[in-house]
Amino acid sequence: MKEPYVSAEDKKFLKLALNLARRNVGLTGKNPSVGCVITFRDIILGRGNTQPGGRPHAEIMAIKQASEHHLLRRKEKINDINVYITLEPCAHETTSPSCAKEIVKFGANRVIYLATDPDIRTNGKGKLLMEEAGIKCIESSIYKNENSEILRGYLKQKKTGFPYITLKIGASMNGKIATKNGESKWVTNSLCRKRVQLLRSENDGILIGKNSIIIDNPRLNLREQFDKIENKPIFILDTNFELSDSENLLLFDKLGREKVNIITNREPKDVASKVSDFFKGVNFEKSVKEHGLLNIEEILKIISRMGVNRLLVEGGARVWTSFIKTGFFDEIVMFTGNSIINDSSISCFNDFLPLDTRLRDFPNLTLISLLKWEDNIEARWIPNS
């Protein structure tokens, strides 16, 4: 099928819509972060993006702004109004009218969007609704890669029912995450730690193992220039609820107990009998256990039900190994410091294949980006397809 014609002017406004969408990645809950620009010829009438929490949608924000523009407040109707959107406008109605209907009501002449919405409630229906009203609709594959990166959590959730999963690892030059006695602050430098704050802001939830909580006592909150962003829900894997003996966890004070979710194999009645006042307000979820550990697929189903499209897995070694072994990961972001630590120290991964496994049978990854932060390195890897 021949690609519809998109002018240089169209490309400019689509790029602006992409930049608007990128701003709120990780802030829109289960809804995708979308950007929208409305123009009259080459004049921008309105712009908008999906708001924190997922509503209002980008189209509604742009329409609201455009409606106040002096060109639209005149008595005579103007034509040649274009709407540029990064995702097909929704056709379904919940607490508010669909965006497709709002665009029809607004009086657009042409709509260009970058991807069909995979939600079965919309999937092509938004386009049909607008076309039936006489609006010319164009789906363009321009900026496909950039848009897919912005929407990747939403697209994967709709396709598979699981979130987009990023393993975040900080290690020494020889792959150690802590000394033998557990000291891990700081394996990487301050610039890498700022990048971790950015990663947290771009994800909808953070997963971490019980051992990392006990040993490191992390805050897991958004700090410094990110402190205006609402902290993300935390999912702690604790098979036997060993955290029941802890009462000095920093994340409880930094995040609030309502943000903390403990996933365990213990029965609710057993958990209730062990919960002290310190854990009041924390959410507990039960998951099945396999070979002494929680089942990763079941964990992801629980997290998906809670509206997480993008999940950041912060460790530790046992947790990362479980995700590697099961193949439930989409990328690894590896921060490598400039130190070399004893071989007897704690490694990123535990053994996950038999000791006699041949080199060619271990997982291989593809490097997609490499950044240098002073004397530290940030590398992004994805599984080979």
NORWORA-V758250 format. One record per backbone hydrogen bond with DSSP energy under -1.0 kcal/mol. NH is the residue of the N-H (numbers start at 1). CO is the residue of the C=O. E is the energy in kcal/mol with one decimal. If there is no record, write none. Layout:
# NORWORA-V758250
{{NH & CO & E} {NH & CO & E}}
This chain:
# NORWORA-V758250
{{11 & 7 & -2.4} {12 & 8 & -1.8} {13 & 9 & -1.8} {14 & 10 & -2.5} {15 & 11 & -2.2} {16 & 12 & -1.6} {17 & 13 & -2.1} {18 & 14 & -2.2} {19 & 15 & -2.2} {20 & 16 & -2.1} {21 & 17 & -2.1} {22 & 18 & -2.4} {23 & 19 & -1.0} {25 & 22 & -1.2} {27 & 24 & -2.2} {31 & 28 & -1.6} {36 & 48 & -2.6} {37 & 84 & -2.4} {38 & 46 & -3.1} {39 & 82 & -2.7} {40 & 43 & -2.7} {41 & 80 & -1.7} {43 & 40 & -2.4} {45 & 38 & -2.8} {46 & 38 & -1.7} {48 & 36 & -2.4} {50 & 34 & -1.9} {51 & 56 & -2.3} {53 & 27 & -2.8} {54 & 51 & -2.8} {61 & 57 & -1.9} {62 & 58 & -2.4} {63 & 59 & -2.7} {64 & 60 & -2.3} {65 & 61 & -1.9} {66 & 62 & -2.8} {67 & 63 & -2.5} {68 & 65 & -1.0} {69 & 66 & -1.9} {72 & 69 & -1.3} {82 & 39 & -2.3} {83 & 110 & -2.3} {84 & 37 & -3.2} {85 & 112 & -2.7} {86 & 35 & -1.7} {88 & 115 & -2.6} {94 & 96 & -1.1} {100 & 90 & -2.4} {102 & 98 & -1.9} {103 & 99 & -2.2} {104 & 100 & -1.9} {105 & 101 & -2.7} {106 & 102 & -2.1} {107 & 103 & -1.5} {108 & 103 & -1.5} {109 & 81 & -2.5} {110 & 81 & -1.8} {111 & 136 & -3.0} {112 & 83 & -2.8} {113 & 138 & -2.6} {114 & 85 & -1.0} {122 & 119 & -2.3} {123 & 119 & -2.3} {125 & 122 & -5.0} {128 & 124 & -2.1} {129 & 125 & -2.5} {130 & 126 & -1.8} {131 & 127 & -2.8} {132 & 128 & -2.4} {134 & 131 & -2.0} {135 & 130 & -2.2} {136 & 109 & -2.1} {138 & 111 & -2.7} {140 & 113 & -2.4} {144 & 141 & -1.4} {147 & 143 & -2.6} {148 & 144 & -2.6} {149 & 145 & -1.9} {150 & 146 & -1.6} {151 & 147 & -2.4} {155 & 151 & -3.0} {156 & 152 & -2.3} {157 & 153 & -2.2} {158 & 154 & -2.2} {159 & 155 & -1.8} {160 & 156 & -3.2} {161 & 157 & -1.5} {164 & 309 & -3.1} {166 & 311 & -2.7} {167 & 331 & -2.6} {168 & 313 & -2.7} {169 & 333 & -2.6} {171 & 335 & -2.9} {172 & 176 & -2.5} {173 & 339 & -2.9} {175 & 172 & -1.9} {177 & 346 & -2.7} {178 & 346 & -1.0} {179 & 183 & -2.4} {182 & 179 & -2.0} {187 & 184 & -1.4} {193 & 189 & -1.7} {194 & 190 & -1.8} {195 & 191 & -1.8} {196 & 192 & -1.8} {197 & 193 & -1.5} {198 & 194 & -1.7} {199 & 195 & -2.3} {200 & 196 & -2.5} {201 & 197 & -2.0} {202 & 198 & -1.5} {204 & 310 & -2.1} {205 & 310 & -1.2} {206 & 233 & -2.4} {207 & 312 & -2.9} {208 & 235 & -2.5} {209 & 315 & -2.8} {210 & 237 & -2.0} {213 & 209 & -1.4} {214 & 210 & -2.4} {215 & 211 & -2.9} {216 & 212 & -2.0} {217 & 213 & -1.3} {226 & 223 & -2.3} {227 & 224 & -1.9} {229 & 226 & -1.7} {234 & 259 & -2.9} {235 & 206 & -3.1} {236 & 261 & -3.1} {237 & 208 & -2.3} {238 & 263 & -2.8} {241 & 238 & -1.6} {244 & 241 & -1.1} {245 & 242 & -1.2} {246 & 243 & -2.5} {254 & 250 & -2.3} {255 & 251 & -2.6} {256 & 252 & -1.1} {259 & 256 & -1.8} {260 & 257 & -1.4} {261 & 234 & -2.6} {262 & 283 & -2.8} {263 & 236 & -3.0} {264 & 285 & -2.7} {265 & 239 & -2.5} {271 & 267 & -2.4} {272 & 268 & -2.7} {273 & 269 & -1.4} {274 & 271 & -1.1} {275 & 271 & -1.3} {279 & 276 & -1.7} {280 & 277 & -1.3} {282 & 279 & -2.2} {283 & 260 & -2.2} {285 & 262 & -2.5} {287 & 264 & -2.4} {290 & 293 & -3.8} {293 & 290 & -2.2} {295 & 288 & -2.3} {299 & 295 & -2.2} {300 & 296 & -2.4} {301 & 297 & -1.7} {302 & 298 & -2.0} {303 & 299 & -2.4} {304 & 300 & -2.5} {305 & 301 & -2.1} {307 & 304 & -2.1} {308 & 303 & -1.3} {311 & 164 & -3.0} {312 & 205 & -2.6} {313 & 166 & -3.3} {314 & 207 & -2.8} {320 & 316 & -2.9} {321 & 317 & -2.5} {322 & 318 & -1.8} {323 & 319 & -1.9} {324 & 320 & -2.5} {325 & 321 & -3.1} {326 & 322 & -1.9} {327 & 323 & -1.1} {329 & 327 & -1.7} {330 & 165 & -2.6} {331 & 165 & -1.6} {332 & 381 & -2.6} {333 & 167 & -2.9} {334 & 379 & -3.2} {335 & 169 & -3.4} {336 & 377 & -2.9} {337 & 171 & -3.2} {345 & 342 & -1.6} {346 & 178 & -1.8} {348 & 175 & -1.7} {357 & 354 & -2.0} {361 & 358 & -2.0} {362 & 359 & -1.4} {366 & 382 & -3.3} {368 & 380 & -2.8} {369 & 380 & -1.1} {371 & 378 & -2.9} {373 & 376 & -2.8} {376 & 373 & -2.0} {377 & 336 & -2.1} {378 & 371 & -2.9} {379 & 334 & -2.6} {380 & 369 & -2.3} {381 & 332 & -2.6} {382 & 366 & -2.3} {384 & 364 & -1.6}}
